[in-house]
Amino acid sequence: MIICPSCNGPHLEGLRFQHRSICDFYNPEAQTQAADHERFRANRGRPVTRDATETEILLLEALGEIDPDHDAVAIRVTFHGAIWHRTIPTEETQENL
Ligand SMILES: [Zn+2]
């Protein structure tokens, strides 16, 4: 079972974990989500690609999606309904930007 490396909260899906309010990642993740909302709106509802945050890097490492000696990691952000989706872009998704 994959858990948050900071608060041991359970993994939900993608980069979403059920963080406890005392989790070191809770506030950074909330701030990232708010910033992504603004980026998404500024991009007129189209997916946004940006650099991963330090917190996202730690979560991706916990998920085994990136190696510890990874290069820079990009994150593709979309909102479907009210749900925040973050993925590492593939060549296919990049073409759809
Ligand atoms: Zn956590």
Backbone and ligand atoms as CSV (ligand in chain L), in Angstrom:
chain,resi,resn,atom,element,x,y,z
A,1,MET,N,N,0.843,-1.189,0.000
A,1,MET,CA,C,0.000,0.000,0.000
A,1,MET,C,C,0.885,1.247,0.000
A,2,ILE,N,N,0.543,2.191,-0.843
A,2,ILE,CA,C,1.316,3.430,-0.927
A,2,ILE,C,C,0.718,4.439,0.051
A,3,ILE,N,N,1.589,5.072,0.808
A,3,ILE,CA,C,1.128,6.078,1.764
A,3,ILE,C,C,1.951,7.351,1.603
A,4,CYS,N,N,1.399,8.441,2.108
A,4,CYS,CA,C,2.120,9.712,2.081
A,4,CYS,C,C,3.395,9.581,2.920
A,5,PRO,N,N,4.557,9.974,2.380
A,5,PRO,CA,C,5.796,9.838,3.144
A,5,PRO,C,C,5.857,10.774,4.350
A,6,SER,N,N,4.973,11.739,4.424
A,6,SER,CA,C,4.998,12.669,5.562
A,6,SER,C,C,3.985,12.291,6.647
A,7,CYS,N,N,2.717,12.066,6.255
A,7,CYS,CA,C,1.674,11.850,7.276
A,7,CYS,C,C,1.128,10.424,7.274
A,8,ASN,N,N,1.644,9.564,6.384
A,8,ASN,CA,C,1.161,8.181,6.267
A,8,ASN,C,C,-0.290,8.085,5.787
A,9,GLY,N,N,-0.819,9.185,5.279
A,9,GLY,CA,C,-2.182,9.145,4.743
A,9,GLY,C,C,-2.226,8.271,3.504
A,10,PRO,N,N,-3.372,7.631,3.252
A,10,PRO,CA,C,-3.466,6.712,2.118
A,10,PRO,C,C,-3.415,7.422,0.766
A,11,HIS,N,N,-2.875,6.720,-0.225
A,11,HIS,CA,C,-2.862,7.208,-1.601
A,11,HIS,C,C,-4.250,7.048,-2.188
A,12,LEU,N,N,-4.728,8.042,-2.913
A,12,LEU,CA,C,-6.054,7.957,-3.541
A,12,LEU,C,C,-5.876,7.584,-5.008
A,13,GLU,N,N,-5.455,8.519,-5.840
A,13,GLU,CA,C,-5.137,8.208,-7.241
A,13,GLU,C,C,-4.292,9.340,-7.781
A,14,GLY,N,N,-3.504,9.047,-8.801
A,14,GLY,CA,C,-2.627,10.065,-9.365
A,14,GLY,C,C,-1.721,10.629,-8.280
A,15,LEU,N,N,-1.700,11.948,-8.171
A,15,LEU,CA,C,-0.879,12.584,-7.140
A,15,LEU,C,C,-1.698,12.902,-5.890
A,16,ARG,N,N,-2.910,12.358,-5.816
A,16,ARG,CA,C,-3.777,12.681,-4.676
A,16,ARG,C,C,-3.587,11.674,-3.546
A,17,PHE,N,N,-3.328,12.226,-2.373
A,17,PHE,CA,C,-3.239,11.447,-1.146
A,17,PHE,C,C,-4.252,12.042,-0.175
A,18,GLN,N,N,-4.671,11.233,0.760
A,18,GLN,CA,C,-5.552,11.769,1.799
A,18,GLN,C,C,-4.673,12.293,2.930
A,19,HIS,N,N,-4.183,13.536,2.756
A,19,HIS,CA,C,-3.268,14.103,3.745
A,19,HIS,C,C,-4.022,14.475,5.009
A,20,ARG,N,N,-3.369,14.273,6.136
A,20,ARG,CA,C,-3.920,14.775,7.390
A,20,ARG,C,C,-3.601,16.254,7.473
A,21,SER,N,N,-4.410,17.005,8.230
A,21,SER,CA,C,-4.217,18.465,8.276
A,21,SER,C,C,-2.871,18.830,8.894
A,22,ILE,N,N,-2.250,17.918,9.643
A,22,ILE,CA,C,-0.939,18.195,10.224
A,22,ILE,C,C,0.191,17.853,9.258
A,23,CYS,N,N,-0.154,17.300,8.087
A,23,CYS,CA,C,0.861,16.846,7.133
A,23,CYS,C,C,1.688,18.031,6.621
A,24,ASP,N,N,3.007,17.829,6.505
A,24,ASP,CA,C,3.880,18.876,5.960
A,24,ASP,C,C,3.521,19.214,4.514
A,25,PHE,N,N,2.857,18.285,3.835
A,25,PHE,CA,C,2.507,18.509,2.434
A,25,PHE,C,C,1.139,19.166,2.265
A,26,TYR,N,N,0.390,19.254,3.354
A,26,TYR,CA,C,-1.000,19.715,3.245
A,26,TYR,C,C,-1.076,21.150,2.716
A,27,ASN,N,N,-0.372,22.077,3.366
A,27,ASN,CA,C,-0.431,23.477,2.925
A,27,ASN,C,C,0.218,23.700,1.566
A,28,PRO,N,N,1.424,23.138,1.318
A,28,PRO,CA,C,2.004,23.316,-0.024
A,28,PRO,C,C,1.087,22.794,-1.127
A,29,GLU,N,N,0.436,21.667,-0.870
A,29,GLU,CA,C,-0.458,21.109,-1.887
A,29,GLU,C,C,-1.685,22.005,-2.082
A,30,ALA,N,N,-2.214,22.546,-0.993
A,30,ALA,CA,C,-3.371,23.438,-1.108
A,30,ALA,C,C,-2.991,24.695,-1.886
A,31,GLN,N,N,-1.777,25.210,-1.637
A,31,GLN,CA,C,-1.330,26.405,-2.345
A,31,GLN,C,C,-1.101,26.111,-3.831
A,32,THR,N,N,-0.551,24.923,-4.103
A,32,THR,CA,C,-0.338,24.539,-5.499
A,32,THR,C,C,-1.668,24.420,-6.229
A,33,GLN,N,N,-2.654,23.846,-5.555
A,33,GLN,CA,C,-3.961,23.691,-6.185
A,33,GLN,C,C,-4.575,25.052,-6.498
A,34,ALA,N,N,-4.465,25.989,-5.545
A,34,ALA,CA,C,-5.015,27.334,-5.774
A,34,ALA,C,C,-4.288,28.008,-6.940
A,35,ALA,N,N,-2.958,27.861,-6.983
A,35,ALA,CA,C,-2.181,28.472,-8.067
A,35,ALA,C,C,-2.530,27.830,-9.405
A,36,ASP,N,N,-2.753,26.510,-9.390
A,36,ASP,CA,C,-3.111,25.821,-10.634
A,36,ASP,C,C,-4.472,26.280,-11.144
A,37,HIS,N,N,-5.388,26.546,-10.218
A,37,HIS,CA,C,-6.701,27.069,-10.623
A,37,HIS,C,C,-6.528,28.369,-11.397
A,38,GLU,N,N,-5.660,29.245,-10.892
A,38,GLU,CA,C,-5.410,30.525,-11.549
A,38,GLU,C,C,-4.749,30.322,-12.911
A,39,ARG,N,N,-3.757,29.427,-12.970
A,39,ARG,CA,C,-3.074,29.165,-14.243
A,39,ARG,C,C,-4.058,28.620,-15.273
A,40,PHE,N,N,-4.914,27.719,-14.796
A,40,PHE,CA,C,-5.876,27.066,-15.681
A,40,PHE,C,C,-6.861,28.103,-16.240
A,41,ARG,N,N,-7.336,28.989,-15.372
A,41,ARG,CA,C,-8.269,30.025,-15.803
A,41,ARG,C,C,-7.575,30.972,-16.788
A,42,ALA,N,N,-6.320,31.349,-16.461
A,42,ALA,CA,C,-5.572,32.257,-17.331
A,42,ALA,C,C,-5.338,31.625,-18.702
A,43,ASN,N,N,-5.302,30.301,-18.743
A,43,ASN,CA,C,-5.088,29.586,-20.003
A,43,ASN,C,C,-6.423,29.217,-20.653
A,44,ARG,N,N,-7.485,29.855,-20.209
A,44,ARG,CA,C,-8.834,29.668,-20.757
A,44,ARG,C,C,-9.286,28.218,-20.727
A,45,GLY,N,N,-8.993,27.562,-19.625
A,45,GLY,CA,C,-9.506,26.212,-19.435
A,45,GLY,C,C,-8.754,25.127,-20.167
A,46,ARG,N,N,-7.636,25.494,-20.779
A,46,ARG,CA,C,-6.831,24.458,-21.440
A,46,ARG,C,C,-5.798,23.916,-20.460
A,47,PRO,N,N,-5.342,22.685,-20.681
A,47,PRO,CA,C,-4.360,22.102,-19.771
A,47,PRO,C,C,-3.114,22.974,-19.668
A,48,VAL,N,N,-2.543,22.976,-18.505
A,48,VAL,CA,C,-1.357,23.781,-18.214
A,48,VAL,C,C,-0.207,22.824,-17.902
A,49,THR,N,N,0.966,23.108,-18.439
A,49,THR,CA,C,2.145,22.322,-18.085
A,49,THR,C,C,3.139,23.240,-17.380
A,50,ARG,N,N,3.623,22.782,-16.262
A,50,ARG,CA,C,4.565,23.580,-15.448
A,50,ARG,C,C,5.555,22.618,-14.808
A,51,ASP,N,N,6.583,23.200,-14.154
A,51,ASP,CA,C,7.546,22.369,-13.426
A,51,ASP,C,C,6.896,21.798,-12.169
A,52,ALA,N,N,7.308,20.601,-11.802
A,52,ALA,CA,C,6.821,19.992,-10.570
A,52,ALA,C,C,7.320,20.773,-9.363
A,53,THR,N,N,6.499,20.832,-8.326
A,53,THR,CA,C,6.923,21.457,-7.070
A,53,THR,C,C,7.768,20.459,-6.278
A,54,GLU,N,N,8.465,20.956,-5.267
A,54,GLU,CA,C,9.264,20.062,-4.410
A,54,GLU,C,C,8.388,18.983,-3.788
A,55,THR,N,N,7.200,19.369,-3.372
A,55,THR,CA,C,6.284,18.404,-2.759
A,55,THR,C,C,5.873,17.340,-3.768
A,56,GLU,N,N,5.567,17.770,-4.988
A,56,GLU,CA,C,5.178,16.805,-6.019
A,56,GLU,C,C,6.313,15.829,-6.320
A,57,ILE,N,N,7.538,16.340,-6.319
A,57,ILE,CA,C,8.687,15.458,-6.552
A,57,ILE,C,C,8.734,14.368,-5.480
A,58,LEU,N,N,8.542,14.764,-4.222
A,58,LEU,CA,C,8.588,13.794,-3.126
A,58,LEU,C,C,7.459,12.770,-3.257
A,59,LEU,N,N,6.284,13.244,-3.674
A,59,LEU,CA,C,5.150,12.324,-3.832
A,59,LEU,C,C,5.384,11.379,-5.013
A,60,LEU,N,N,5.938,11.915,-6.097
A,60,LEU,CA,C,6.222,11.068,-7.268
A,60,LEU,C,C,7.270,10.013,-6.926
A,61,GLU,N,N,8.231,10.387,-6.091
A,61,GLU,CA,C,9.231,9.408,-5.663
A,61,GLU,C,C,8.575,8.332,-4.814
A,62,ALA,N,N,7.666,8.748,-3.919
A,62,ALA,CA,C,6.962,7.773,-3.073
A,62,ALA,C,C,6.138,6.815,-3.932
A,63,LEU,N,N,5.608,7.336,-5.041
A,63,LEU,CA,C,4.790,6.517,-5.944
A,63,LEU,C,C,5.646,5.654,-6.872
A,64,GLY,N,N,6.957,5.911,-6.880
A,64,GLY,CA,C,7.837,5.160,-7.763
A,64,GLY,C,C,7.721,5.575,-9.219
A,65,GLU,N,N,7.170,6.762,-9.454
A,65,GLU,CA,C,6.996,7.211,-10.844
A,65,GLU,C,C,8.232,7.903,-11.389
A,66,ILE,N,N,9.113,8.353,-10.518
A,66,ILE,CA,C,10.364,8.939,-10.974
A,66,ILE,C,C,11.501,8.354,-10.147
A,67,ASP,N,N,12.686,8.338,-10.726
A,67,ASP,CA,C,13.869,7.852,-10.032
A,67,ASP,C,C,14.419,8.968,-9.151
A,68,PRO,N,N,15.163,8.599,-8.106
A,68,PRO,CA,C,15.758,9.633,-7.250
A,68,PRO,C,C,16.696,10.564,-8.021
A,69,ASP,N,N,17.304,10.076,-9.096
A,69,ASP,CA,C,18.221,10.931,-9.860
A,69,ASP,C,C,17.544,11.449,-11.135
A,70,HIS,N,N,16.257,11.759,-11.005
A,70,HIS,CA,C,15.477,12.232,-12.148
A,70,HIS,C,C,15.992,13.571,-12.671
A,71,ASP,N,N,15.665,13.848,-13.909
A,71,ASP,CA,C,15.870,15.177,-14.477
A,71,ASP,C,C,14.703,16.047,-14.029
A,72,ALA,N,N,14.637,17.258,-14.547
A,72,ALA,CA,C,13.502,18.129,-14.245
A,72,ALA,C,C,12.204,17.420,-14.635
A,73,VAL,N,N,11.189,17.586,-13.815
A,73,VAL,CA,C,9.918,16.905,-14.045
A,73,VAL,C,C,8.854,17.946,-14.380
A,74,ALA,N,N,8.130,17.704,-15.463
A,74,ALA,CA,C,7.019,18.574,-15.826
A,74,ALA,C,C,5.722,17.953,-15.314
A,75,ILE,N,N,4.778,18.801,-15.001
A,75,ILE,CA,C,3.458,18.349,-14.551
A,75,ILE,C,C,2.412,18.983,-15.457
A,76,ARG,N,N,1.502,18.147,-15.944
A,76,ARG,CA,C,0.398,18.641,-16.765
A,76,ARG,C,C,-0.834,18.706,-15.872
A,77,VAL,N,N,-1.477,19.861,-15.862
A,77,VAL,CA,C,-2.597,20.098,-14.953
A,77,VAL,C,C,-3.881,20.283,-15.745
A,78,THR,N,N,-4.910,19.562,-15.337
A,78,THR,CA,C,-6.241,19.769,-15.898
A,78,THR,C,C,-7.243,19.746,-14.756
A,79,PHE,N,N,-8.403,20.324,-14.988
A,79,PHE,CA,C,-9.519,20.204,-14.054
A,79,PHE,C,C,-10.680,19.598,-14.820
A,80,HIS,N,N,-11.139,18.448,-14.366
A,80,HIS,CA,C,-12.343,17.842,-14.951
A,80,HIS,C,C,-13.429,17.961,-13.907
A,81,GLY,N,N,-14.444,18.774,-14.197
A,81,GLY,CA,C,-15.397,19.092,-13.152
A,81,GLY,C,C,-14.627,19.860,-12.092
A,82,ALA,N,N,-14.742,19.461,-10.873
A,82,ALA,CA,C,-13.999,20.143,-9.808
A,82,ALA,C,C,-12.760,19.353,-9.418
A,83,ILE,N,N,-12.456,18.318,-10.163
A,83,ILE,CA,C,-11.355,17.438,-9.763
A,83,ILE,C,C,-10.050,17.893,-10.402
A,84,TRP,N,N,-9.056,17.977,-9.568
A,84,TRP,CA,C,-7.710,18.439,-9.956
A,84,TRP,C,C,-6.903,17.223,-10.390
A,85,HIS,N,N,-6.459,17.235,-11.646
A,85,HIS,CA,C,-5.657,16.127,-12.161
A,85,HIS,C,C,-4.261,16.613,-12.495
A,86,ARG,N,N,-3.272,15.876,-12.033
A,86,ARG,CA,C,-1.886,16.205,-12.357
A,86,ARG,C,C,-1.195,14.945,-12.842
A,87,THR,N,N,-0.595,15.029,-14.002
A,87,THR,CA,C,0.117,13.884,-14.545
A,87,THR,C,C,1.445,14.349,-15.132
A,88,ILE,N,N,2.354,13.405,-15.284
A,88,ILE,CA,C,3.579,13.697,-16.018
A,88,ILE,C,C,3.215,13.609,-17.490
A,89,PRO,N,N,3.441,14.686,-18.247
A,89,PRO,CA,C,3.015,14.649,-19.645
A,89,PRO,C,C,3.776,13.609,-20.458
A,90,THR,N,N,3.053,12.948,-21.342
A,90,THR,CA,C,3.671,12.047,-22.297
A,90,THR,C,C,3.748,12.787,-23.635
A,91,GLU,N,N,4.449,12.214,-24.593
A,91,GLU,CA,C,4.507,12.869,-25.900
A,91,GLU,C,C,3.111,13.072,-26.469
A,92,GLU,N,N,2.248,12.116,-26.203
A,92,GLU,CA,C,0.890,12.191,-26.738
A,92,GLU,C,C,0.121,13.374,-26.163
A,93,THR,N,N,0.184,13.536,-24.817
A,93,THR,CA,C,-0.559,14.641,-24.227
A,93,THR,C,C,0.066,15.981,-24.588
A,94,GLN,N,N,1.380,16.021,-24.772
A,94,GLN,CA,C,2.020,17.275,-25.166
A,94,GLN,C,C,1.485,17.759,-26.510
A,95,GLU,N,N,1.264,16.819,-27.421
A,95,GLU,CA,C,0.780,17.194,-28.745
A,95,GLU,C,C,-0.599,17.801,-28.706
A,96,ASN,N,N,-1.372,17.440,-27.685
A,96,ASN,CA,C,-2.736,17.946,-27.589
A,96,ASN,C,C,-2.834,19.314,-26.935
A,97,LEU,N,N,-1.709,19.880,-26.531
A,97,LEU,CA,C,-1.785,21.157,-25.837
A,97,LEU,C,C,-2.237,22.273,-26.757
L,1,ZN,ZN,ZN,0.477,13.682,3.765
